[in-house]
Amino acid sequence: MIAGAKTAPFQIEIVARLIYNRPAMKIPYLLVILTVAGSAFSQTPVERPHITGIDHVAFYTTAADGVNKLYGTVLGLGSAAPTEPGETLRYMVGKQWVGYTPAPDPNSTDRMDHVAFTTDNIIALRRYLVGKGLKPAQIEGRPDHSMVFSVSDPEGHRVEFVERGKEEVPVAPETAVSHRIIHVGFVVYHADAEDHFYREILGFRPYWHGGMKDNETDWISLQVPDGTDWLEYMLNQPAHPDLRLTGVMNHFSLGVADMKQAQATLESHGWKEHDGEHEQMGRDGKRQLNVFDPDFTRIELMEFKPAEKPCCSDFTGPHPSE
């Protein structure tokens, strides 16, 4: 059935995609094919496929009504049908999205479930990671015809990779305060180990680093290898942060072109400046405004480009845009 090691991976990949794109085909049949492809050729050296940006970010919640008010009313994002197991809420940011599932442990101090990045070849990417000695989960199909697998980084953060299907993706309404997720961030304790995963294996590139003081580094930003979205290491945190601090650190960012206009949009949706929710200038020279969900997860509105010179280091990559 398999003619030769040089051509067979390509043949299996094509067959898998053709079968998967047939509406009547059930997902388990696809998984059988993908499992065969992954196991038979896990030792075949392959180039890393493109990793182009952030697909989505997912959190846990103990207050679904509050989440719906924040995303649906204040941020003006449209909802969409859930696509992942256990997911009950999904909100569109352009063609990207934010998902929520009920918190399995309300006493946990971490509400981040996972982050997900897009790739143009899910099968080859999984084969590439296996070849690097990692143990990614099997590829699964989703109701929106996307294909996805997950893997844990060295500190245990769950990372998904997604290849989008051909089905039309819901888009956020014009009333949305933003149509683009530009970065995600989470607490990191061992930057060297994380760098081996994100920089050396996955090919993420330095974008900026800085801190609360000019001579300290509290944040390291790494752009995806084939796009402008970035991942932010949140450094120098206590070993056991509480829910509020973890919510500040494990966050994501909505890109906006003009913060004054974005704030006006929020105000038109009933939001009022209060406590930690107000416009400020970031240390990276970009204007920002934070809002928080009921479990203290931070949603950081941020301008695409800096308005002034950043502290600590220069930017080393292109900035995102709408």
C-alpha positions as CSV (number, residue, x, y, z in Angstrom):
1,M,0.0,0.0,0.0
2,I,2.9,2.4,0.7
3,A,5.2,2.6,-2.3
4,G,8.2,4.3,-0.7
5,A,9.4,6.4,2.2
6,K,10.0,9.4,0.0
7,T,6.5,9.7,-1.5
8,A,4.3,7.9,1.0
9,P,4.0,10.7,3.6
10,F,2.8,13.1,0.9
11,Q,0.4,10.5,-0.5
12,I,-1.1,9.7,2.9
13,E,-1.5,13.4,3.7
14,I,-3.4,14.1,0.4
15,V,-5.7,11.1,1.0
16,A,-6.4,12.2,4.6
17,R,-7.3,15.7,3.4
18,L,-9.5,14.5,0.6
19,I,-11.4,12.1,2.9
20,Y,-11.7,14.6,5.7
21,N,-13.2,17.3,3.4
22,R,-16.0,14.9,2.4
23,P,-19.0,16.1,4.4
24,A,-20.3,12.5,5.1
25,M,-17.0,11.2,6.4
26,K,-16.9,10.6,10.1
27,I,-13.9,11.9,12.2
28,P,-12.7,8.5,13.5
29,Y,-11.9,7.4,10.0
30,L,-9.7,10.4,9.6
31,L,-7.9,9.7,12.9
32,V,-7.1,6.2,11.8
33,I,-5.4,7.5,8.7
34,L,-3.6,10.3,10.5
35,T,-2.4,7.8,13.2
36,V,-0.9,5.6,10.5
37,A,0.8,8.5,8.9
38,G,2.2,9.8,12.1
39,S,3.5,6.4,13.4
40,A,4.9,5.1,10.1
41,F,6.9,8.2,9.3
42,S,7.7,9.8,12.7
43,Q,11.4,9.3,12.0
44,T,11.3,10.9,8.6
45,P,13.2,14.3,8.7
46,V,10.8,17.1,7.7
47,E,11.0,20.9,7.6
48,R,8.9,22.8,10.0
49,P,5.7,24.1,8.3
50,H,4.7,27.7,8.7
51,I,3.3,28.9,12.0
52,T,1.4,32.1,11.0
53,G,-0.3,33.6,14.0
54,I,-2.7,33.1,16.9
55,D,-5.8,31.1,16.1
56,H,-7.5,31.4,19.5
57,V,-7.1,31.5,23.3
58,A,-9.2,29.6,25.8
59,F,-10.0,30.2,29.5
60,Y,-12.1,28.7,32.3
61,T,-14.8,30.7,34.0
62,T,-17.0,30.5,37.1
63,A,-19.3,33.3,35.9
64,A,-20.6,32.6,32.4
65,D,-23.2,35.5,32.6
66,G,-20.5,38.0,33.5
67,V,-18.3,36.7,30.6
68,N,-21.1,37.1,28.2
69,K,-21.8,40.6,29.3
70,L,-18.1,41.6,29.0
71,Y,-17.5,40.1,25.5
72,G,-21.0,40.4,24.0
73,T,-21.9,43.9,25.3
74,V,-18.8,45.8,26.5
75,L,-16.3,44.5,23.8
76,G,-19.1,44.1,21.3
77,L,-17.9,40.8,20.0
78,G,-20.3,38.3,18.4
79,S,-20.8,34.8,19.7
80,A,-20.4,31.6,17.7
81,A,-21.2,28.0,18.2
82,P,-18.6,26.2,20.4
83,T,-16.1,24.0,18.6
84,E,-14.0,22.4,21.3
85,P,-15.0,19.6,23.8
86,G,-16.5,21.2,27.0
87,E,-16.6,24.7,25.5
88,T,-19.7,26.6,26.2
89,L,-18.9,30.2,25.1
90,R,-17.0,31.4,22.0
91,Y,-16.5,35.0,20.8
92,M,-15.1,36.1,17.5
93,V,-12.3,38.6,17.1
94,G,-12.2,39.0,13.4
95,K,-11.6,35.4,12.3
96,Q,-9.8,34.6,15.6
97,W,-11.7,33.7,18.7
98,V,-11.8,33.4,22.5
99,G,-13.4,30.4,24.2
100,Y,-14.6,29.6,27.7
101,T,-15.4,26.4,29.5
102,P,-16.8,26.0,33.0
103,A,-13.9,25.9,35.5
104,P,-13.3,22.2,36.5
105,D,-11.9,23.4,39.8
106,P,-13.3,26.8,41.1
107,N,-10.5,26.9,43.7
108,S,-7.7,26.8,41.1
109,T,-5.7,30.0,40.8
110,D,-5.2,29.6,37.0
111,R,-8.0,30.3,34.6
112,M,-6.0,29.9,31.3
113,D,-6.8,26.7,29.5
114,H,-4.6,26.9,26.4
115,V,-3.4,29.0,23.5
116,A,-3.5,28.0,19.9
117,F,-1.5,29.0,16.8
118,T,-2.3,28.5,13.2
119,T,-0.3,26.4,10.8
120,D,-0.6,25.7,7.1
121,N,0.2,21.9,7.4
122,I,-1.0,20.2,10.6
123,I,0.1,16.8,9.6
124,A,3.7,17.8,8.7
125,L,3.9,20.0,11.9
126,R,3.0,17.1,14.1
127,R,5.5,14.8,12.3
128,Y,8.1,17.6,12.7
129,L,7.6,17.8,16.5
130,V,7.7,14.0,16.9
131,G,11.0,14.1,15.1
132,K,12.3,16.6,17.6
133,G,11.5,14.2,20.4
134,L,8.2,15.7,21.6
135,K,5.0,13.8,22.2
136,P,2.1,15.7,20.7
137,A,-1.4,14.4,21.0
138,Q,-3.1,12.8,18.0
139,I,-4.7,15.1,15.4
140,E,-8.4,15.6,15.9
141,G,-11.1,17.1,13.7
142,R,-13.4,19.8,14.8
143,P,-17.0,20.6,13.7
144,D,-15.8,23.7,11.8
145,H,-13.6,21.3,9.6
146,S,-10.4,22.5,11.2
147,M,-7.7,20.0,12.3
148,V,-5.9,20.4,15.6
149,F,-3.4,18.7,18.0
150,S,-2.0,19.8,21.3
151,V,1.4,19.6,23.0
152,S,2.7,20.8,26.4
153,D,5.6,23.2,26.5
154,P,8.4,22.7,29.1
155,E,6.4,24.4,31.9
156,G,3.2,22.5,31.2
157,H,1.3,25.2,29.3
158,R,-1.0,23.5,26.8
159,V,-0.4,24.7,23.3
160,E,-2.6,23.8,20.3
161,F,-1.8,24.0,16.6
162,V,-4.7,24.5,14.2
163,E,-5.1,24.1,10.4
164,R,-8.3,25.9,9.5
165,G,-10.8,24.0,7.3
166,K,-12.5,25.4,4.2
167,E,-15.7,26.1,6.0
168,E,-16.5,29.8,6.4
169,V,-15.4,31.2,9.7
170,P,-17.8,33.6,11.6
171,V,-16.5,37.1,11.7
172,A,-16.9,39.6,14.6
173,P,-19.5,42.3,14.0
174,E,-18.6,45.9,13.1
175,T,-19.5,47.0,16.6
176,A,-16.6,45.0,18.0
177,V,-13.9,47.1,19.7
178,S,-11.2,45.0,17.9
179,H,-10.9,42.6,15.0
180,R,-7.5,41.2,15.8
181,I,-5.8,39.2,18.7
182,I,-2.2,40.4,18.5
183,H,-0.6,38.6,21.5
184,V,-1.0,36.1,24.3
185,G,1.1,36.0,27.5
186,F,1.5,33.7,30.5
187,V,3.8,33.2,33.5
188,V,7.2,31.7,32.7
189,Y,9.7,30.6,35.4
190,H,12.4,29.0,33.2
191,A,13.0,31.2,30.1
192,D,15.9,29.0,28.8
193,A,13.7,25.9,28.8
194,E,10.8,27.8,27.1
195,D,13.3,29.3,24.6
196,H,14.4,25.8,23.5
197,F,10.8,24.9,22.7
198,Y,9.5,28.2,21.2
199,R,12.7,29.6,19.6
200,E,14.9,26.6,18.8
201,I,12.2,24.1,17.8
202,L,9.3,26.2,16.7
203,G,11.2,29.1,15.3
204,F,9.7,32.0,17.2
205,R,11.6,35.3,16.8
206,P,12.5,38.1,19.3
207,Y,10.3,41.1,19.1
208,W,10.9,43.2,22.2
209,H,11.8,42.8,25.9
210,G,11.5,45.1,28.9
211,G,10.6,45.6,32.5
212,M,9.3,47.9,35.1
213,K,12.8,49.2,35.5
214,D,15.1,50.0,32.5
215,N,17.8,47.5,33.7
216,E,15.4,44.6,34.4
217,T,13.6,42.2,32.1
218,D,10.1,41.3,33.2
219,W,8.6,40.6,29.8
220,I,10.0,38.9,26.7
221,S,8.0,39.0,23.5
222,L,8.5,36.4,20.7
223,Q,6.8,36.7,17.3
224,V,5.5,33.6,15.5
225,P,8.0,32.6,12.8
226,D,5.8,33.5,9.9
227,G,3.7,36.4,11.1
228,T,3.5,39.4,13.5
229,D,1.5,38.0,16.4
230,W,3.5,37.3,19.5
231,L,3.8,35.3,22.7
232,E,4.9,37.1,25.9
233,Y,6.8,35.5,28.7
234,M,5.7,37.0,32.1
235,L,8.8,36.7,34.2
236,N,9.8,37.3,37.9
237,Q,6.5,36.1,39.5
238,P,6.1,34.4,42.8
239,A,6.0,30.6,42.8
240,H,2.3,30.4,43.8
241,P,0.5,33.6,42.5
242,D,-3.1,34.1,43.6
243,L,-6.0,34.2,41.2
244,R,-5.9,38.0,40.7
245,L,-2.2,38.1,39.9
246,T,-2.4,35.0,37.6
247,G,-5.3,36.7,35.8
248,V,-3.1,39.7,35.2
249,M,-0.2,37.6,33.9
250,N,-2.1,35.0,31.9
251,H,-3.8,37.3,29.4
252,F,-4.3,38.1,25.8
253,S,-4.3,41.4,23.8
254,L,-6.8,42.9,21.3
255,G,-5.1,45.1,18.8
256,V,-6.6,48.6,18.0
257,A,-5.5,51.4,15.7
258,D,-6.5,54.3,18.0
259,M,-7.0,53.9,21.7
260,K,-9.1,57.0,22.1
261,Q,-11.5,55.6,19.5
262,A,-11.5,52.2,21.2
263,Q,-12.3,53.8,24.5
264,A,-15.1,55.7,23.0
265,T,-16.5,52.4,21.6
266,L,-16.3,50.8,25.1
267,E,-18.1,53.8,26.6
268,S,-20.8,53.6,24.0
269,H,-21.3,50.1,25.2
270,G,-21.8,51.2,28.8
271,W,-18.2,50.8,30.1
272,K,-16.8,53.4,32.5
273,E,-13.2,53.9,33.6
274,H,-12.6,52.5,37.0
275,D,-9.9,50.9,39.2
276,G,-7.4,49.2,37.0
277,E,-9.5,49.8,33.8
278,H,-8.1,52.9,32.2
279,E,-5.9,54.1,29.4
280,Q,-2.2,54.2,30.1
281,M,1.1,54.2,28.2
282,G,2.9,50.9,28.2
283,R,6.6,50.5,28.8
284,D,6.9,49.4,25.2
285,G,5.6,52.8,24.0
286,K,2.2,51.5,23.0
287,R,-1.0,52.8,24.5
288,Q,-3.0,50.2,26.3
289,L,-6.2,49.7,28.3
290,N,-7.0,46.7,30.4
291,V,-10.4,45.2,31.2
292,F,-11.0,42.1,33.3
293,D,-13.5,39.2,33.2
294,P,-15.2,38.0,36.4
295,D,-12.4,35.7,37.2
296,F,-9.8,38.5,36.9
297,T,-8.4,37.3,33.5
298,R,-7.0,40.4,31.8
299,I,-8.0,41.5,28.3
300,E,-5.4,44.1,27.2
301,L,-6.4,46.5,24.5
302,M,-3.2,47.7,22.8
303,E,-2.4,49.9,19.8
304,F,-0.7,48.2,16.9
305,K,2.2,50.6,16.8
306,P,4.2,52.4,19.5
307,A,3.3,56.1,20.1
308,E,6.7,56.8,21.7
309,K,10.1,55.2,22.1
310,P,10.0,52.0,24.1
311,C,12.0,51.4,27.2
312,C,14.7,48.8,27.6
313,S,15.1,47.6,24.0
314,D,14.1,48.4,20.4
315,F,11.5,46.4,18.5
316,T,13.2,43.9,16.2
317,G,10.2,42.9,14.0
318,P,7.3,44.4,12.1
319,H,4.3,45.5,14.0
320,P,0.8,43.9,13.5
321,S,-2.0,45.6,11.8
322,E,-5.8,45.2,11.3
